[in-house]
Amino acid sequence: MSDEASVILRPAREDDLPLLERFLFDPEAASHFQWFGWRDTDRFRRRFAESGLLGPDGGQLIVDASDGAASGGPFGFVSWHQLTTGPTSSCWSAGIALAPEARGRGIGTRAQLLLVRYLFAHTPVQRIQADTDAENIAEQRALEKAGFTREGVMRSLVFRDGRWRDSVLYAVLRDDPLPG
């Protein structure tokens, strides 16, 4: 997608559920960085029925293209959840899942920047953080292009594919300058 401005975030609709479930049923769709084996394959439908995938402690928005181009359509989702950082403080922890056909096109960078802007505009949070596998160089680049700063490596944070893996922690603060 050459026109990144056409990437939008929107609330999930019932007809998005098959796309979301694809990340639970299809290891290739999830990517080897986010495939953790078979899990609760009904979770999206249950959460959609309960809350539309949006709540006070987190949510999910669909990554879509609004221009009607042949390459447009729902591509995946961005998500966030509240992470308690102290007795009276918290931040958002953000993530993204994109279908293989959307990767490497700037869509993820744009979607994550839009999520940061959305969360800073509609919640009083000071910090949004994200982490990714230390070997996921594409996601590290996308986070940096979306305004996140690399803060360090968290050793042996995630168990995936038979071994413990390091993750890289990124964050953006409310007063940090954001791109474009």
C-alpha positions as CSV (number, residue, x, y, z in Angstrom):
1,M,0.0,0.0,0.0
2,S,1.7,3.2,-1.1
3,D,-0.7,5.6,0.5
4,E,-0.3,5.0,4.2
5,A,-2.9,7.7,5.0
6,S,-5.6,5.3,3.9
7,V,-4.9,3.0,6.9
8,I,-7.5,3.4,9.6
9,L,-8.4,1.9,12.9
10,R,-12.0,1.0,13.6
11,P,-14.1,-1.0,16.0
12,A,-14.5,-4.7,15.2
13,R,-17.7,-5.8,13.5
14,E,-19.1,-9.3,13.5
15,D,-17.9,-9.9,9.9
16,D,-14.3,-9.3,11.1
17,L,-14.4,-12.3,13.4
18,P,-13.2,-14.8,10.8
19,L,-10.1,-12.6,10.2
20,L,-9.4,-12.5,13.9
21,E,-9.9,-16.2,14.3
22,R,-7.4,-16.8,11.5
23,F,-4.6,-15.7,13.9
24,L,-5.8,-18.5,16.2
25,F,-6.2,-21.3,13.6
26,D,-3.4,-20.5,11.1
27,P,0.2,-20.5,12.3
28,E,1.4,-18.7,9.1
29,A,-1.1,-15.9,9.7
30,A,0.0,-15.5,13.3
31,S,3.7,-15.5,12.2
32,H,6.3,-17.6,13.9
33,F,6.9,-14.7,16.3
34,Q,3.3,-14.8,17.6
35,W,2.4,-18.5,17.2
36,F,2.2,-20.0,20.7
37,G,0.2,-23.1,19.8
38,W,-3.5,-23.8,19.9
39,R,-5.4,-21.7,22.4
40,D,-9.0,-20.7,23.1
41,T,-10.3,-20.7,19.6
42,D,-13.6,-19.1,20.7
43,R,-12.1,-16.1,22.6
44,F,-12.7,-13.5,20.0
45,R,-16.4,-14.4,19.5
46,R,-17.0,-14.5,23.3
47,R,-15.2,-11.2,23.9
48,F,-17.0,-9.6,20.9
49,A,-20.4,-10.7,22.3
50,E,-19.5,-9.4,25.8
51,S,-17.9,-6.0,24.9
52,G,-17.4,-5.5,21.2
53,L,-13.6,-6.0,22.0
54,L,-13.5,-2.6,23.7
55,G,-13.3,-2.0,27.5
56,P,-11.9,0.3,30.1
57,D,-8.8,-1.9,30.7
58,G,-8.0,-2.5,27.0
59,G,-9.3,-3.4,23.6
60,Q,-8.8,-4.3,20.0
61,L,-9.3,-2.2,16.9
62,I,-9.3,-3.5,13.3
63,V,-6.6,-2.3,11.0
64,D,-8.3,-1.5,7.8
65,A,-7.9,0.5,4.5
66,S,-10.7,2.9,3.7
67,D,-9.8,3.8,0.1
68,G,-11.5,0.8,-1.5
69,A,-8.3,-0.1,-3.4
70,A,-7.9,-3.7,-4.5
71,S,-5.3,-4.1,-1.8
72,G,-7.6,-2.6,0.8
73,G,-9.7,-4.3,3.5
74,P,-9.2,-5.5,7.0
75,F,-5.6,-6.6,7.6
76,G,-5.5,-7.5,11.3
77,F,-5.8,-5.7,14.6
78,V,-4.0,-3.6,17.2
79,S,-4.6,-4.2,20.8
80,W,-3.8,-2.7,24.2
81,H,-4.3,-3.7,27.8
82,Q,-3.6,-1.9,31.1
83,L,-0.4,-2.8,32.8
84,T,-0.1,-1.9,36.5
85,T,3.2,-0.2,37.2
86,G,2.7,0.8,40.8
87,P,0.0,1.1,43.5
88,T,-1.6,4.1,41.8
89,S,-0.1,4.0,38.3
90,S,-0.4,2.1,35.1
91,C,0.5,2.3,31.4
92,W,-0.8,0.7,28.2
93,S,0.9,-2.3,26.7
94,A,0.2,-2.4,23.0
95,G,0.5,-5.0,20.3
96,I,-0.4,-5.8,16.7
97,A,-1.2,-8.7,14.5
98,L,-1.2,-8.4,10.7
99,A,-2.1,-10.9,8.0
100,P,0.9,-12.0,5.9
101,E,-0.4,-10.1,2.9
102,A,-0.2,-6.8,4.8
103,R,3.3,-7.2,6.2
104,G,6.3,-5.2,4.8
105,R,4.0,-2.5,3.4
106,G,4.1,0.2,6.1
107,I,0.6,-0.7,7.3
108,G,1.8,-1.9,10.8
109,T,3.9,1.3,11.3
110,R,0.9,3.5,10.4
111,A,-1.5,1.4,12.5
112,Q,0.7,1.6,15.6
113,L,1.2,5.3,15.2
114,L,-2.6,5.7,14.9
115,L,-3.1,3.6,18.1
116,V,-0.6,5.8,20.0
117,R,-2.4,8.9,18.9
118,Y,-5.8,7.4,19.8
119,L,-4.8,6.3,23.3
120,F,-3.1,9.6,24.1
121,A,-6.2,11.5,22.8
122,H,-8.8,9.4,24.7
123,T,-7.0,8.2,27.9
124,P,-4.9,10.1,30.5
125,V,-2.1,7.5,30.2
126,Q,1.5,8.9,30.3
127,R,3.2,5.8,28.8
128,I,2.5,3.2,26.1
129,Q,4.8,0.3,25.8
130,A,5.3,-2.6,23.4
131,D,7.6,-5.5,23.2
132,T,8.6,-7.8,20.4
133,D,10.8,-10.9,19.9
134,A,14.5,-9.9,19.8
135,E,14.7,-11.5,16.4
136,N,11.7,-9.6,15.0
137,I,13.7,-6.9,13.3
138,A,10.8,-5.8,11.1
139,E,8.6,-5.1,14.1
140,Q,11.4,-3.3,15.9
141,R,11.8,-1.0,12.9
142,A,8.0,-0.4,12.7
143,L,7.9,0.6,16.4
144,E,10.8,3.0,16.0
145,K,9.1,4.6,12.9
146,A,5.9,4.9,14.9
147,G,7.7,7.0,17.6
148,F,8.6,4.3,20.1
149,T,12.1,4.4,21.8
150,R,14.0,1.2,22.4
151,E,14.5,0.8,26.2
152,G,16.2,-2.5,26.5
153,V,16.2,-6.3,26.3
154,M,14.1,-8.4,28.6
155,R,15.9,-11.8,28.8
156,S,13.9,-15.0,28.6
157,L,10.6,-13.3,28.7
158,V,8.5,-15.5,26.4
159,F,8.3,-19.2,26.0
160,R,7.6,-20.1,22.3
161,D,8.5,-23.0,20.1
162,G,10.2,-25.1,22.8
163,R,12.5,-22.4,24.3
164,W,12.6,-19.1,26.2
165,R,13.1,-16.0,24.0
166,D,14.3,-12.5,24.7
167,S,12.1,-9.6,23.9
168,V,12.9,-6.0,23.2
169,L,11.0,-3.3,25.1
170,Y,9.9,-0.1,23.5
171,A,7.9,2.8,24.9
172,V,6.5,6.2,23.9
173,L,5.6,8.9,26.4
174,R,2.9,11.5,26.0
175,D,5.3,14.3,25.5
176,D,7.6,12.5,23.0
177,P,7.5,13.9,19.5
178,L,5.5,11.7,17.1
179,P,6.3,11.3,13.4
180,G,4.1,13.0,10.8
